[in-house]
Amino acid sequence: MSPGRFMQALSLGLLVVSGGRALALDEGLQGSKLLGTAGAVNIEGSGGGGLVPWAFIGGYGSDDEVAATVSASMTSVDDFGLRTTGLLVGFHNRLELSLAKQWLRVDPLALTITQHVVGAKLRLSGDVVYGTMPQFSAGLQYKRNTEATIPYALGADDNAGVDVYLAASKVWLNALLGRNLALSATARYTEANQGGLLGFGAVGERPQLVGEASLAIFLNRYWAMGVEYRQKPDNLAGVREHDWRDVFIGWFPSKSVSIVTAYTDLGSVAGQKQQEGLYLSVHLNTGNLK
């Protein structure tokens, strides 16, 4: 990532963090889940980390509540920039529905690729915090790329597709030196190229089962840090696709707002090697909407 673009992203992050202090409202007014256990929203609009959907149902609503989260994120790497806006609603800590729109800026070609994502997630069993078993959830993401010319030119078979995933997540209280520890693992069945931004599948290729994982430690009740890893299919013969990874810091000043920033390594994207840079995501949460 160029120094100028890094400074722009860093300045935006500092501005958001400064503004976020004004939103540090009384956390008791915002839903019934513990602070931080609603996590964040990933780049496809589902509740989770920046790269990986978690098993928790997004928002701070508990079993008899309905809550929503509005999110916006940006990822700026050497030759690309990704912006995402999203809305998710969690129903009774059982069902999550989400909508997201992505804009991928392709600097070498001076164009933008747009994608819409509709998601749903259902809690199957367990609880993220309470009990011994992790929470298990099943989800799907329907994605439609509205700029099909480039994906087809690269060998993609379709401009729309569905990802199906199963996630298991758990938070252990006072697990490591008195700190809370969170772990999530996800299995995803997908044929999306670069998350669908370069289309879906390729001639002679079939959907693949890939793995994803997140690990976070809460430094205190307001700050967390961790790592994520997302395995990727490699369908397009002409352009290699590498796995994604990041190292992140999350700030949860209240249940009204959370901010996540990360160093992100996307590997090779559309033939452009070593795509590394900064990720920033802001989430505004409601209390019970019932």
Contacts in CASP RR format, 6 or more apart in sequence:
PFRMAT RR
TARGET T0000
AUTHOR 0000-0000-0000
METHOD contacts of the structure
MODEL  1
MSPGRFMQALSLGLLVVSGGRALALDEGLQGSKLLGTAGAVNIEGSGGGG
LVPWAFIGGYGSDDEVAATVSASMTSVDDFGLRTTGLLVGFHNRLELSLA
KQWLRVDPLALTITQHVVGAKLRLSGDVVYGTMPQFSAGLQYKRNTEATI
PYALGADDNAGVDVYLAASKVWLNALLGRNLALSATARYTEANQGGLLGF
GAVGERPQLVGEASLAIFLNRYWAMGVEYRQKPDNLAGVREHDWRDVFIG
WFPSKSVSIVTAYTDLGSVAGQKQQEGLYLSVHLNTGNLK
1 9 0 8 1.000
1 76 0 8 1.000
1 77 0 8 1.000
1 78 0 8 1.000
1 276 0 8 1.000
1 277 0 8 1.000
1 278 0 8 1.000
2 78 0 8 1.000
5 76 0 8 1.000
6 76 0 8 1.000
6 277 0 8 1.000
6 278 0 8 1.000
8 76 0 8 1.000
9 74 0 8 1.000
9 76 0 8 1.000
9 277 0 8 1.000
9 278 0 8 1.000
9 280 0 8 1.000
10 278 0 8 1.000
12 74 0 8 1.000
12 280 0 8 1.000
13 259 0 8 1.000
13 261 0 8 1.000
13 280 0 8 1.000
16 259 0 8 1.000
16 280 0 8 1.000
16 282 0 8 1.000
17 251 0 8 1.000
17 259 0 8 1.000
20 253 0 8 1.000
20 257 0 8 1.000
20 259 0 8 1.000
21 253 0 8 1.000
23 253 0 8 1.000
23 254 0 8 1.000
23 256 0 8 1.000
23 257 0 8 1.000
23 284 0 8 1.000
24 253 0 8 1.000
24 254 0 8 1.000
24 256 0 8 1.000
24 257 0 8 1.000
25 254 0 8 1.000
25 255 0 8 1.000
25 256 0 8 1.000
26 254 0 8 1.000
27 35 0 8 1.000
27 254 0 8 1.000
27 255 0 8 1.000
27 256 0 8 1.000
28 255 0 8 1.000
29 255 0 8 1.000
29 287 0 8 1.000
30 60 0 8 1.000
30 254 0 8 1.000
30 255 0 8 1.000
30 256 0 8 1.000
30 285 0 8 1.000
30 286 0 8 1.000
30 287 0 8 1.000
31 60 0 8 1.000
31 61 0 8 1.000
31 62 0 8 1.000
31 65 0 8 1.000
31 67 0 8 1.000
31 255 0 8 1.000
31 287 0 8 1.000
31 288 0 8 1.000
32 60 0 8 1.000
32 61 0 8 1.000
32 62 0 8 1.000
32 65 0 8 1.000
32 288 0 8 1.000
33 59 0 8 1.000
33 60 0 8 1.000
33 61 0 8 1.000
33 62 0 8 1.000
33 93 0 8 1.000
33 255 0 8 1.000
34 129 0 8 1.000
35 221 0 8 1.000
35 222 0 8 1.000
35 252 0 8 1.000
35 254 0 8 1.000
35 255 0 8 1.000
36 218 0 8 1.000
36 224 0 8 1.000
36 252 0 8 1.000
36 255 0 8 1.000
36 258 0 8 1.000
37 56 0 8 1.000
37 128 0 8 1.000
37 129 0 8 1.000
37 171 0 8 1.000
38 56 0 8 1.000
38 58 0 8 1.000
38 59 0 8 1.000
38 60 0 8 1.000
38 61 0 8 1.000
38 69 0 8 1.000
38 255 0 8 1.000
38 258 0 8 1.000
38 285 0 8 1.000
39 47 0 8 1.000
39 48 0 8 1.000
39 49 0 8 1.000
39 54 0 8 1.000
39 56 0 8 1.000
39 58 0 8 1.000
39 252 0 8 1.000
39 258 0 8 1.000
40 47 0 8 1.000
40 48 0 8 1.000
40 49 0 8 1.000
40 50 0 8 1.000
40 71 0 8 1.000
40 250 0 8 1.000
40 258 0 8 1.000
40 260 0 8 1.000
40 281 0 8 1.000
40 283 0 8 1.000
41 47 0 8 1.000
41 48 0 8 1.000
41 49 0 8 1.000
41 50 0 8 1.000
41 58 0 8 1.000
41 69 0 8 1.000
41 71 0 8 1.000
41 73 0 8 1.000
41 86 0 8 1.000
41 88 0 8 1.000
41 98 0 8 1.000
41 281 0 8 1.000
41 283 0 8 1.000
42 48 0 8 1.000
42 49 0 8 1.000
42 50 0 8 1.000
42 51 0 8 1.000
42 52 0 8 1.000
42 53 0 8 1.000
43 50 0 8 1.000
43 51 0 8 1.000
43 73 0 8 1.000
43 75 0 8 1.000
43 82 0 8 1.000
43 84 0 8 1.000
43 100 0 8 1.000
43 102 0 8 1.000
44 53 0 8 1.000
44 84 0 8 1.000
44 100 0 8 1.000
44 102 0 8 1.000
44 117 0 8 1.000
44 119 0 8 1.000
44 141 0 8 1.000
44 143 0 8 1.000
44 195 0 8 1.000
45 71 0 8 1.000
45 84 0 8 1.000
45 86 0 8 1.000
45 88 0 8 1.000
45 98 0 8 1.000
45 99 0 8 1.000
45 100 0 8 1.000
45 117 0 8 1.000
45 119 0 8 1.000
46 53 0 8 1.000
46 88 0 8 1.000
46 96 0 8 1.000
46 98 0 8 1.000
46 119 0 8 1.000
46 121 0 8 1.000
46 139 0 8 1.000
46 141 0 8 1.000
47 53 0 8 1.000
47 54 0 8 1.000
47 56 0 8 1.000
47 57 0 8 1.000
47 58 0 8 1.000
47 59 0 8 1.000
47 69 0 8 1.000
47 88 0 8 1.000
47 96 0 8 1.000
47 98 0 8 1.000
47 121 0 8 1.000
48 54 0 8 1.000
48 56 0 8 1.000
48 58 0 8 1.000
48 184 0 8 1.000
48 214 0 8 1.000
49 214 0 8 1.000
49 228 0 8 1.000
49 248 0 8 1.000
49 260 0 8 1.000
50 73 0 8 1.000
50 228 0 8 1.000
50 246 0 8 1.000
50 248 0 8 1.000
50 260 0 8 1.000
50 262 0 8 1.000
50 279 0 8 1.000
50 281 0 8 1.000
51 212 0 8 1.000
51 214 0 8 1.000
51 228 0 8 1.000
51 229 0 8 1.000
51 230 0 8 1.000
51 244 0 8 1.000
51 245 0 8 1.000
51 246 0 8 1.000
51 264 0 8 1.000
52 184 0 8 1.000
52 186 0 8 1.000
52 212 0 8 1.000
52 213 0 8 1.000
52 214 0 8 1.000
52 228 0 8 1.000
52 229 0 8 1.000
52 230 0 8 1.000
53 121 0 8 1.000
53 139 0 8 1.000
53 165 0 8 1.000
53 167 0 8 1.000
53 186 0 8 1.000
53 212 0 8 1.000
54 167 0 8 1.000
54 169 0 8 1.000
54 184 0 8 1.000
54 186 0 8 1.000
54 214 0 8 1.000
55 123 0 8 1.000
55 128 0 8 1.000
55 134 0 8 1.000
55 135 0 8 1.000
55 136 0 8 1.000
55 137 0 8 1.000
55 167 0 8 1.000
55 168 0 8 1.000
55 169 0 8 1.000
55 184 0 8 1.000
56 128 0 8 1.000
56 135 0 8 1.000
56 137 0 8 1.000
56 169 0 8 1.000
57 90 0 8 1.000
57 91 0 8 1.000
57 93 0 8 1.000
57 94 0 8 1.000
57 95 0 8 1.000
57 96 0 8 1.000
57 121 0 8 1.000
57 123 0 8 1.000
57 137 0 8 1.000
58 67 0 8 1.000
58 69 0 8 1.000
58 88 0 8 1.000
58 90 0 8 1.000
58 96 0 8 1.000
59 67 0 8 1.000
59 68 0 8 1.000
59 69 0 8 1.000
59 88 0 8 1.000
59 90 0 8 1.000
59 285 0 8 1.000
59 286 0 8 1.000
60 67 0 8 1.000
60 255 0 8 1.000
60 285 0 8 1.000
60 286 0 8 1.000
60 287 0 8 1.000
61 67 0 8 1.000
61 90 0 8 1.000
61 92 0 8 1.000
61 93 0 8 1.000
61 287 0 8 1.000
61 288 0 8 1.000
62 93 0 8 1.000
63 92 0 8 1.000
63 93 0 8 1.000
63 94 0 8 1.000
64 92 0 8 1.000
64 290 0 8 1.000
65 92 0 8 1.000
65 93 0 8 1.000
65 287 0 8 1.000
65 288 0 8 1.000
65 289 0 8 1.000
65 290 0 8 1.000
66 89 0 8 1.000
66 90 0 8 1.000
66 91 0 8 1.000
66 92 0 8 1.000
66 288 0 8 1.000
66 289 0 8 1.000
66 290 0 8 1.000
67 89 0 8 1.000
67 90 0 8 1.000
67 285 0 8 1.000
67 286 0 8 1.000
67 287 0 8 1.000
67 288 0 8 1.000
67 289 0 8 1.000
68 87 0 8 1.000
68 88 0 8 1.000
68 89 0 8 1.000
68 90 0 8 1.000
68 285 0 8 1.000
68 286 0 8 1.000
68 289 0 8 1.000
69 87 0 8 1.000
69 88 0 8 1.000
69 89 0 8 1.000
69 283 0 8 1.000
69 284 0 8 1.000
69 285 0 8 1.000
69 286 0 8 1.000
70 86 0 8 1.000
70 87 0 8 1.000
70 283 0 8 1.000
70 284 0 8 1.000
71 84 0 8 1.000
71 85 0 8 1.000
71 86 0 8 1.000
71 87 0 8 1.000
71 88 0 8 1.000
71 281 0 8 1.000
71 282 0 8 1.000
71 283 0 8 1.000
71 284 0 8 1.000
72 83 0 8 1.000
72 84 0 8 1.000
72 85 0 8 1.000
72 86 0 8 1.000
72 281 0 8 1.000
72 282 0 8 1.000
73 82 0 8 1.000
73 83 0 8 1.000
73 84 0 8 1.000
73 279 0 8 1.000
73 280 0 8 1.000
73 281 0 8 1.000
73 282 0 8 1.000
74 81 0 8 1.000
74 82 0 8 1.000
74 83 0 8 1.000
74 84 0 8 1.000
74 279 0 8 1.000
74 280 0 8 1.000
74 281 0 8 1.000
75 81 0 8 1.000
75 82 0 8 1.000
75 83 0 8 1.000
75 264 0 8 1.000
75 277 0 8 1.000
75 278 0 8 1.000
75 279 0 8 1.000
75 280 0 8 1.000
76 277 0 8 1.000
76 278 0 8 1.000
77 264 0 8 1.000
77 266 0 8 1.000
77 269 0 8 1.000
77 275 0 8 1.000
77 276 0 8 1.000
77 277 0 8 1.000
78 272 0 8 1.000
78 274 0 8 1.000
78 275 0 8 1.000
78 276 0 8 1.000
78 277 0 8 1.000
79 106 0 8 1.000
79 107 0 8 1.000
79 108 0 8 1.000
79 269 0 8 1.000
79 272 0 8 1.000
79 275 0 8 1.000
80 104 0 8 1.000
80 105 0 8 1.000
80 106 0 8 1.000
80 107 0 8 1.000
80 266 0 8 1.000
80 269 0 8 1.000
80 270 0 8 1.000
80 272 0 8 1.000
80 275 0 8 1.000
81 104 0 8 1.000
81 105 0 8 1.000
81 107 0 8 1.000
82 102 0 8 1.000
82 103 0 8 1.000
82 104 0 8 1.000
82 105 0 8 1.000
82 197 0 8 1.000
83 102 0 8 1.000
83 103 0 8 1.000
83 105 0 8 1.000
84 100 0 8 1.000
84 101 0 8 1.000
84 102 0 8 1.000
84 103 0 8 1.000
85 100 0 8 1.000
85 101 0 8 1.000
86 98 0 8 1.000
86 99 0 8 1.000
86 100 0 8 1.000
86 101 0 8 1.000
87 98 0 8 1.000
87 99 0 8 1.000
87 100 0 8 1.000
88 96 0 8 1.000
88 97 0 8 1.000
88 98 0 8 1.000
88 99 0 8 1.000
89 96 0 8 1.000
89 97 0 8 1.000
89 98 0 8 1.000
89 289 0 8 1.000
90 96 0 8 1.000
90 97 0 8 1.000
91 97 0 8 1.000
93 123 0 8 1.000
94 122 0 8 1.000
94 123 0 8 1.000
95 120 0 8 1.000
95 121 0 8 1.000
95 122 0 8 1.000
95 123 0 8 1.000
96 119 0 8 1.000
96 120 0 8 1.000
96 121 0 8 1.000
96 122 0 8 1.000
97 119 0 8 1.000
97 120 0 8 1.000
98 117 0 8 1.000
98 118 0 8 1.000
98 119 0 8 1.000
98 120 0 8 1.000
98 121 0 8 1.000
99 116 0 8 1.000
99 117 0 8 1.000
99 118 0 8 1.000
99 119 0 8 1.000
100 116 0 8 1.000
100 117 0 8 1.000
100 119 0 8 1.000
101 114 0 8 1.000
101 115 0 8 1.000
101 116 0 8 1.000
101 117 0 8 1.000
102 114 0 8 1.000
102 115 0 8 1.000
102 116 0 8 1.000
102 117 0 8 1.000
102 197 0 8 1.000
103 112 0 8 1.000
103 113 0 8 1.000
103 114 0 8 1.000
104 112 0 8 1.000
104 113 0 8 1.000
104 114 0 8 1.000
104 115 0 8 1.000
104 197 0 8 1.000
105 112 0 8 1.000
106 112 0 8 1.000
106 113 0 8 1.000
106 150 0 8 1.000
106 270 0 8 1.000
108 272 0 8 1.000
109 150 0 8 1.000
111 147 0 8 1.000
111 150 0 8 1.000
112 147 0 8 1.000
113 145 0 8 1.000
113 146 0 8 1.000
113 147 0 8 1.000
113 150 0 8 1.000
113 197 0 8 1.000
113 198 0 8 1.000
114 145 0 8 1.000
114 146 0 8 1.000
114 147 0 8 1.000
115 143 0 8 1.000
115 144 0 8 1.000
115 145 0 8 1.000
115 146 0 8 1.000
115 196 0 8 1.000
115 197 0 8 1.000
116 143 0 8 1.000
116 144 0 8 1.000
116 146 0 8 1.000
117 141 0 8 1.000
117 142 0 8 1.000
117 143 0 8 1.000
118 141 0 8 1.000
118 142 0 8 1.000
119 139 0 8 1.000
119 140 0 8 1.000
119 141 0 8 1.000
119 142 0 8 1.000
120 139 0 8 1.000
120 140 0 8 1.000
121 137 0 8 1.000
121 138 0 8 1.000
121 139 0 8 1.000
122 137 0 8 1.000
122 138 0 8 1.000
122 139 0 8 1.000
123 135 0 8 1.000
123 136 0 8 1.000
123 137 0 8 1.000
124 136 0 8 1.000
124 137 0 8 1.000
124 138 0 8 1.000
125 133 0 8 1.000
125 135 0 8 1.000
125 136 0 8 1.000
126 133 0 8 1.000
126 134 0 8 1.000
126 135 0 8 1.000
126 136 0 8 1.000
127 133 0 8 1.000
127 135 0 8 1.000
128 134 0 8 1.000
128 135 0 8 1.000
128 169 0 8 1.000
128 170 0 8 1.000
128 171 0 8 1.000
129 171 0 8 1.000
129 173 0 8 1.000
133 170 0 8 1.000
134 168 0 8 1.000
134 169 0 8 1.000
134 170 0 8 1.000
135 168 0 8 1.000
135 169 0 8 1.000
135 170 0 8 1.000
136 166 0 8 1.000
136 167 0 8 1.000
136 168 0 8 1.000
137 166 0 8 1.000
137 167 0 8 1.000
137 169 0 8 1.000
138 164 0 8 1.000
138 165 0 8 1.000
138 166 0 8 1.000
138 167 0 8 1.000
139 164 0 8 1.000
139 165 0 8 1.000
139 166 0 8 1.000
139 167 0 8 1.000
140 162 0 8 1.000
140 163 0 8 1.000
140 164 0 8 1.000
140 165 0 8 1.000
141 162 0 8 1.000
141 163 0 8 1.000
141 165 0 8 1.000
142 160 0 8 1.000
142 161 0 8 1.000
142 162 0 8 1.000
143 160 0 8 1.000
143 161 0 8 1.000
143 162 0 8 1.000
143 163 0 8 1.000
143 192 0 8 1.000
143 195 0 8 1.000
143 196 0 8 1.000
143 200 0 8 1.000
144 159 0 8 1.000
144 160 0 8 1.000
144 161 0 8 1.000
145 151 0 8 1.000
145 159 0 8 1.000
145 160 0 8 1.000
145 196 0 8 1.000
145 197 0 8 1.000
145 199 0 8 1.000
145 200 0 8 1.000
146 159 0 8 1.000
148 159 0 8 1.000
148 199 0 8 1.000
150 198 0 8 1.000
150 270 0 8 1.000
151 159 0 8 1.000
151 193 0 8 1.000
151 196 0 8 1.000
151 198 0 8 1.000
151 199 0 8 1.000
151 200 0 8 1.000
152 159 0 8 1.000
154 193 0 8 1.000
154 198 0 8 1.000
154 236 0 8 1.000
154 238 0 8 1.000
154 239 0 8 1.000
154 270 0 8 1.000
155 202 0 8 1.000
155 203 0 8 1.000
155 236 0 8 1.000
155 237 0 8 1.000
155 238 0 8 1.000
156 193 0 8 1.000
156 198 0 8 1.000
156 199 0 8 1.000
156 200 0 8 1.000
156 201 0 8 1.000
156 202 0 8 1.000
156 235 0 8 1.000
156 236 0 8 1.000
157 191 0 8 1.000
157 200 0 8 1.000
157 201 0 8 1.000
157 202 0 8 1.000
157 203 0 8 1.000
157 205 0 8 1.000
158 199 0 8 1.000
158 200 0 8 1.000
158 201 0 8 1.000
159 199 0 8 1.000
159 200 0 8 1.000
160 200 0 8 1.000
161 191 0 8 1.000
161 192 0 8 1.000
161 196 0 8 1.000
161 200 0 8 1.000
163 188 0 8 1.000
163 189 0 8 1.000
163 190 0 8 1.000
163 192 0 8 1.000
163 195 0 8 1.000
164 188 0 8 1.000
164 189 0 8 1.000
164 190 0 8 1.000
165 186 0 8 1.000
165 187 0 8 1.000
165 188 0 8 1.000
165 189 0 8 1.000
165 212 0 8 1.000
166 186 0 8 1.000
166 187 0 8 1.000
167 184 0 8 1.000
167 185 0 8 1.000
167 186 0 8 1.000
167 187 0 8 1.000
168 184 0 8 1.000
168 185 0 8 1.000
168 186 0 8 1.000
169 182 0 8 1.000
169 183 0 8 1.000
169 184 0 8 1.000
169 185 0 8 1.000
170 182 0 8 1.000
170 183 0 8 1.000
170 184 0 8 1.000
171 180 0 8 1.000
171 181 0 8 1.000
171 182 0 8 1.000
172 180 0 8 1.000
172 181 0 8 1.000
172 182 0 8 1.000
172 183 0 8 1.000
173 180 0 8 1.000
174 180 0 8 1.000
175 181 0 8 1.000
176 217 0 8 1.000
179 217 0 8 1.000
179 218 0 8 1.000
179 219 0 8 1.000
180 217 0 8 1.000
180 218 0 8 1.000
181 215 0 8 1.000
181 216 0 8 1.000
181 217 0 8 1.000
181 218 0 8 1.000
182 214 0 8 1.000
182 215 0 8 1.000
182 216 0 8 1.000
182 217 0 8 1.000
182 218 0 8 1.000
182 224 0 8 1.000
183 213 0 8 1.000
183 214 0 8 1.000
183 215 0 8 1.000
183 216 0 8 1.000
184 213 0 8 1.000
184 214 0 8 1.000
184 215 0 8 1.000
185 211 0 8 1.000
185 212 0 8 1.000
185 213 0 8 1.000
186 211 0 8 1.000
186 212 0 8 1.000
186 213 0 8 1.000
187 209 0 8 1.000
187 210 0 8 1.000
187 211 0 8 1.000
187 212 0 8 1.000
188 209 0 8 1.000
188 210 0 8 1.000
188 211 0 8 1.000
188 212 0 8 1.000
189 207 0 8 1.000
189 208 0 8 1.000
189 209 0 8 1.000
190 207 0 8 1.000
190 208 0 8 1.000
190 210 0 8 1.000
190 233 0 8 1.000
191 200 0 8 1.000
191 201 0 8 1.000
191 205 0 8 1.000
191 206 0 8 1.000
191 207 0 8 1.000
191 208 0 8 1.000
191 233 0 8 1.000
191 235 0 8 1.000
192 199 0 8 1.000
192 200 0 8 1.000
192 201 0 8 1.000
192 233 0 8 1.000
193 199 0 8 1.000
193 200 0 8 1.000
193 201 0 8 1.000
193 202 0 8 1.000
193 233 0 8 1.000
193 235 0 8 1.000
193 236 0 8 1.000
193 241 0 8 1.000
194 232 0 8 1.000
194 241 0 8 1.000
194 269 0 8 1.000
194 270 0 8 1.000
195 232 0 8 1.000
198 236 0 8 1.000
198 239 0 8 1.000
198 270 0 8 1.000
201 207 0 8 1.000
201 233 0 8 1.000
201 235 0 8 1.000
201 236 0 8 1.000
202 235 0 8 1.000
202 236 0 8 1.000
202 237 0 8 1.000
205 233 0 8 1.000
205 235 0 8 1.000
207 233 0 8 1.000
208 233 0 8 1.000
210 230 0 8 1.000
210 231 0 8 1.000
210 232 0 8 1.000
210 233 0 8 1.000
211 230 0 8 1.000
211 231 0 8 1.000
212 228 0 8 1.000
212 229 0 8 1.000
212 230 0 8 1.000
212 231 0 8 1.000
213 228 0 8 1.000
213 229 0 8 1.000
214 226 0 8 1.000
214 227 0 8 1.000
214 228 0 8 1.000
214 229 0 8 1.000
215 226 0 8 1.000
215 227 0 8 1.000
215 228 0 8 1.000
216 224 0 8 1.000
216 225 0 8 1.000
216 226 0 8 1.000
216 248 0 8 1.000
217 224 0 8 1.000
217 225 0 8 1.000
217 226 0 8 1.000
218 224 0 8 1.000
219 225 0 8 1.000
221 252 0 8 1.000
222 251 0 8 1.000
222 252 0 8 1.000
222 253 0 8 1.000
223 249 0 8 1.000
223 250 0 8 1.000
223 251 0 8 1.000
223 252 0 8 1.000
224 249 0 8 1.000
224 250 0 8 1.000
224 252 0 8 1.000
225 247 0 8 1.000
225 248 0 8 1.000
225 249 0 8 1.000
225 250 0 8 1.000
226 247 0 8 1.000
226 248 0 8 1.000
226 249 0 8 1.000
227 245 0 8 1.000
227 246 0 8 1.000
227 247 0 8 1.000
227 248 0 8 1.000
228 244 0 8 1.000
228 245 0 8 1.000
228 246 0 8 1.000
228 248 0 8 1.000
228 262 0 8 1.000
229 243 0 8 1.000
229 244 0 8 1.000
229 245 0 8 1.000
230 243 0 8 1.000
230 244 0 8 1.000
230 245 0 8 1.000
231 243 0 8 1.000
232 241 0 8 1.000
232 242 0 8 1.000
232 243 0 8 1.000
232 244 0 8 1.000
233 241 0 8 1.000
234 240 0 8 1.000
234 241 0 8 1.000
235 241 0 8 1.000
238 271 0 8 1.000
239 268 0 8 1.000
239 270 0 8 1.000
239 271 0 8 1.000
240 268 0 8 1.000
240 271 0 8 1.000
241 268 0 8 1.000
241 269 0 8 1.000
242 266 0 8 1.000
242 267 0 8 1.000
242 268 0 8 1.000
243 267 0 8 1.000
244 264 0 8 1.000
244 265 0 8 1.000
244 266 0 8 1.000
244 267 0 8 1.000
245 264 0 8 1.000
245 265 0 8 1.000
246 262 0 8 1.000
246 263 0 8 1.000
246 264 0 8 1.000
246 265 0 8 1.000
246 279 0 8 1.000
247 262 0 8 1.000
247 263 0 8 1.000
248 260 0 8 1.000
248 261 0 8 1.000
248 262 0 8 1.000
248 263 0 8 1.000
248 279 0 8 1.000
249 260 0 8 1.000
249 261 0 8 1.000
249 262 0 8 1.000
250 258 0 8 1.000
250 259 0 8 1.000
250 260 0 8 1.000
250 261 0 8 1.000
251 258 0 8 1.000
251 259 0 8 1.000
251 260 0 8 1.000
252 258 0 8 1.000
255 285 0 8 1.000
255 287 0 8 1.000
256 284 0 8 1.000
256 285 0 8 1.000
257 282 0 8 1.000
257 283 0 8 1.000
257 284 0 8 1.000
257 285 0 8 1.000
258 282 0 8 1.000
258 283 0 8 1.000
258 285 0 8 1.000
259 280 0 8 1.000
259 281 0 8 1.000
259 282 0 8 1.000
259 283 0 8 1.000
260 279 0 8 1.000
260 280 0 8 1.000
260 281 0 8 1.000
260 283 0 8 1.000
261 278 0 8 1.000
261 279 0 8 1.000
261 280 0 8 1.000
261 281 0 8 1.000
262 278 0 8 1.000
262 279 0 8 1.000
262 280 0 8 1.000
263 276 0 8 1.000
263 277 0 8 1.000
263 278 0 8 1.000
263 279 0 8 1.000
264 276 0 8 1.000
264 277 0 8 1.000
264 278 0 8 1.000
264 279 0 8 1.000
265 275 0 8 1.000
265 276 0 8 1.000
265 277 0 8 1.000
266 275 0 8 1.000
266 276 0 8 1.000
267 273 0 8 1.000
267 274 0 8 1.000
267 275 0 8 1.000
267 276 0 8 1.000
268 274 0 8 1.000
268 275 0 8 1.000
269 275 0 8 1.000
END
